[in-house]
């Protein structure tokens, strides 16, 4: 696998409203645990849609991993121009800082948001440009936005063997429990 799409929940879907939330550390560790073996097996690109949540936490992890694995590259491909425009200033600063660490940044549509078609076009492009997906989604926790990407990825998996990797809430909880035990 040369190119991996990483996506999942938006921060608010996990009831995370700022970057200080303790759960982010465990989510990032789960992402790291999945990415390192793939990088060591030859993964060259990690791509995300740059949504506030799992996408950007994955970007942070890749930027950190680039210190140890300088050949891995990060691409952020948004649906439309300036998706952060209406975010609070602190989130905008965070997002723009991550963009600086990416090797490629682009938008599917070269205009501001004008319709759901832009999101659909972005998802189609991301699936077409990747060899597999790492999706943080857990249906047992209730339906959320990653549901649609899961459906598309599984369809592609059935059609041509597209790699389908997941992180579940149970995976993240296991990391949290392990780190709590280690601290005692």
N, C-alpha and C positions, 0 to 999 in steps of 0.2 A: 504494500500500500504506500503510495507516494503522497496523496493528498487526503486529508481528513477534515470533514466538516464537524465542528463542535458547537452544540447549541443545547438549549433546554429552557428551563423556567426563566421568566422575567423576575426580577427581585421582588416586586410586590406580590407575585403569586406565591412566594415563600414567606410573606409577611416580613420582608427585609426592607427597611426604609432608609438605611444609611450604611456607610462602609465600615462602621464599627461593630456591626452585628457579629456575634461570636460564631454563628453558623458558617459564615463565609470561609473561615479558616479550614473547616472540615470539608466543605465543598471543593475548595481549591486543592486540598490534599487528595481527594478522590480523583479529581481531574489529573493531577500530577501522577498518581499511581497508574492511571490508564495510559497516559501519554508517554512516559519514559520508556516502557518496553517497545512501544511502537516506533519511537524515535531511534532506539537502539537497533531496531530491525530495518531501518531505512526510510522512515517517514520524513518527507521533505517539507511539506506545507501543512499548516493548520489554518483553516479558514473559518470565519464566523460572520454573522450578520451584524455584529456590533450592538446588539440589543443590551439594555441595562439589566444585568443579571448574570446568568451562567456564561453568556457569550463573552462579556467583558472580564469576568473572573478567569475564564480560560485564556483570554489574551494576556492577563497578568502572569499567569502560570507559564505560558510560552515565552514571554519576555524574560522571566527569571531563568527558564531552562536554556535560553540561548547563551547564557554565560558558560554553561557546561557543554552544551551541544550547539556550537555556533553555526552549523549548517542548516538547522531547522529555521523555517521562515514562517512569518505570520501575515495573513491577509485579512482585511476587514472589508466586506462588501455589503454596503447598505442598500436598502430598497430605493431610497431617494436622497437628495441632497440635504445636508444639515439636519439629521434626525434629532440632534440634541438641542435644537433651537429653543424649544419650549420647556426644557428641563430647568430645574433650579440651578443657580450658578455653580454651586459646589459639584453637582453631577456633571455639568458641562466641563469644568476644569479637569475632573477625573477622566472623562471621556477623551478630551483633547490630549491629555498626558499619555494615555494608552495609544492614541493614534501615532504619536511620535515614535513609539517603539515598534510599530508595524513596518513590515517590508513593502507592503502594498495596501493602499486604501483606494476604494472606488465606490461608485454608486451605479446601480442598474439603470436608474432614471436620473437624468441630469436636470431635474427640476424638483421643487419642494413637493411635499406630499400632496397628491391629487386624487388618490383612490386606492382601493384594495388591490387593484391590478398590479401595482408596483410591488407589493409584498409577495404576491403569487409569482411574478416574474423573477424576483430575487430568489425565492425558494427553489424554483426550477433551475436557475443558473447555478446555485450552490450545489444542488444535487448532481447536476450534469458535470460540474468541474471537480467533483470529489470522487474518490474511490470507496469511501465509506463514511459513516457517521458515528460520532460519540454523542449520545443523547442522554441528558439528565432529565428523566421523566419517570413518574411512578403513578400509574393509573389508580392504584389503591388509595392514593392521596386525593383523588378526585380529578376530574378533567380540567385541563388548562391548555394554554396556547401550544405547547409542544405536541399535543395530540395530532395536529395536522401534519407536522413534519414527520412524526412517527409513521403515519399512514402512508405518506409519499415514499419514505425510505424503505418501508417494508415491501411496498409494491415493487420498487426498483430491486430490492434484494431477491424477490421471487423471480423477476424477469431476467436479471443478469448477474446475480451473486454479489451485489453491492454489499459491502461489509456493514453489519449492524451491531454496534456496541452500545451498551447502556450503563448508566449509573442510576441507582435507585435510592430512595430515601433510606432504605435499610443499609445500603453501602455506606452512606454518609454517617448514619447513626453508629454503625460499627466502628468507624474511624474515631468518632467522638468518644465512644465508650472506651476504646483502646487507649486514647490519649489521656482520658480521665484516670484510668487504671495506672498508667505510667506515672502520673503525677502524685499518686498516693503513696 
